Amino acid sequence: MFHLQSDNIYLSSALSYYCQHKGIHLKLEQNEPFFAHLVIQQHQNEFEITCNSQTLKLTTPQHIQIYFDNIMSLLKNVQINFGELIYSPILQDLELKKKNLKLKNIHNIILSNLLLYLDKGIEKPTLYKKIWPNDKSYHINKLDTHLTNLKNELKESLNFDLIFSSSGGNLKLRIN
């Protein structure tokens, strides 16, 4: 969901692995869409971390948790606008006309992937595997139930109509 680029391969690999265990997806490759691009550069005794024109500098050495905390402070500021909604993927928050909705984890994964794959959509089995990676079999009704629940929750809490279409197993978000 976020791309990490660094001139320090050890640090980028360690951070990606550490973040993965904390539930944050920092990808080192650009083969999937992402919300923000993080760049970490090493300058003598410090690391410079940049995301969306915000920059932090950290002296070295530091514990990996310090890097993680600083990266999180940058990623918490990433916001995606769609329609009238403002979406914060890390905070799992939606805002509409000063009303806020804290998304449940599964709903956050669904919405983030619908937005990441906005142009071409996402295959339902692919989305299913992102939500439930340990499931041995694919249950379409399970996914459809969560899609309906997300749609209903946005309507009830924010009076927002979430519109998506499904064609040939491809799920696509529609934004007016």
N, C-alpha and C positions, 0 to 999 in steps of 0.2 A: 504494500500500500504506500510505502515511501522508498525512495531510491537513495542509497548511500554511496558516495564516491569519496575515495581517500587516496592520498599518495602513500599511506602507511597500510600495507596489506594486512599485517598482523592485527592492528587496531580495528580496521573495518571488519575483518572476519570475527574477531572477538566480540565486537559490539553487535554485529548482526546475530550471532549465536545467543548472546546475553539477552538482547531485546526479544528474540523469538520466544525465549522462556518466560519473558514478562508479558507476552501477548501482543507485542508490537512488531509488525512486519517491516523490517528494513532489508530491502533487496539490494544485492550487490550488482546484479545484472539488470539491464533495461529491457528484458524480454516481456515484461508485463506492464500495464499502465500503473501510474502512481500519482498520488496527490501532491507530493512535494519532493524536491531534490535537496538532499543534505550533502554538503561538501565539507570534508575535514582535511585541513592542510597542516603539515608540521613545519614550524619555523623554529629552528634551534631548540629552545627550552619551552616551547608552548605549542598548543594545538589551537587552530582557529576553526570554529564550527559555524557554518553559514547555512541558513535556510530562509528562502523568500526574502532576501535582502536584510535579514537580521543576522548579526554576527556576535559570537561569544568567543572569548579567548581564555584558555586554561593553561596554567603552567604544568609542566611535566616533572616527575611522574605523578599520576593520580590513580586512585582506585577506580575500577571499571564502573562502579555505582555512581561516582561523580560525573563521569562522561554521560552515563545514562540519564541522570537527573537533569543535566544541562540540555541534552538532546530533547528530553520530554518537555522542558520549558519552552523550547522553540516549536516543537510539534503541536503543543497545545494551542498555539496561535494560528495554526493552519485552519482556514475556513473556506468552505466551498459554497458558492451561491448557486441555487437552482430555483427557478421560478421566484417566488417571494421568500423562499426559505434560505436560512443560513445554517449550514451543517458543519459541525466540528467533529471530525472522525475520532480523534483521540479522546475528547471529552464525552463522546457518544451523545452529543447534544444537538437538538434542532431548535431554531428560533424563528418565530414568525410574529411580526408586529408586537414585540416585547413579551410574547408568550414563549415559554421554554418547555421542551419535552426531553427528558433523559431517556434515551433508548436502552432497551435490554440488549444484552450482548448479541444474541442471534439476529435481532432486528438491525443492529448496527452493522453486522457483517453483510446482511442482505442489502441494506441501503448503500453501503460503501461500494460494494461490487456492482450494483446497478449504476452508480455514478461513474465508477472507474471504466466500465464497459458501456458507457452511454452511447457511443457512436454505432457500435455493431451489436450490442447486446451480449448476454452471457448464456451459455448453454446451461440448462437446469441441472444436469448431472455434475457439471463443473462447480456450480454454486453449491450444490448439495455437499460435495466433497470438501469445500472450503468451510462449511458450517460444521459438518460432522465427519471429520477425516478418519475416524476410527470405525465407522459403520462398515460392515461387510457387504450389506446389500443396500440398494437404493429404493427409497419409498417416496414416490412422487406426492402422495397425499400429505406426508409430513411437511414437505417444503411448501406445498400449496396452502396448508393451514397457517404456517408462519407468514406467508405473503399476505394472506387475508387479514391476519391479526395486525400486521404492520399497517396495512391500508386503513383498517378500522381505528387503530390507535391514533393515527395522524388526523383522521377526520374528527374523532371525538375530542382530542386534546387541543388541536390547533385549527380545526375547521379547514383542513387542507385536503384536497382530493389528490391522492397519489394514484397516478395512472400508469399502468404498464401493460404491455401486450405480450402474448406468448404465441409463437408461430414455429411449428416444427421443433419444439423443445427449446427454442431460443427465447429468452426473456429479455425484454427491452423496456426501459423506463421512458415514458413520454413526458416531455416538459412543454407546457404551453408558453 
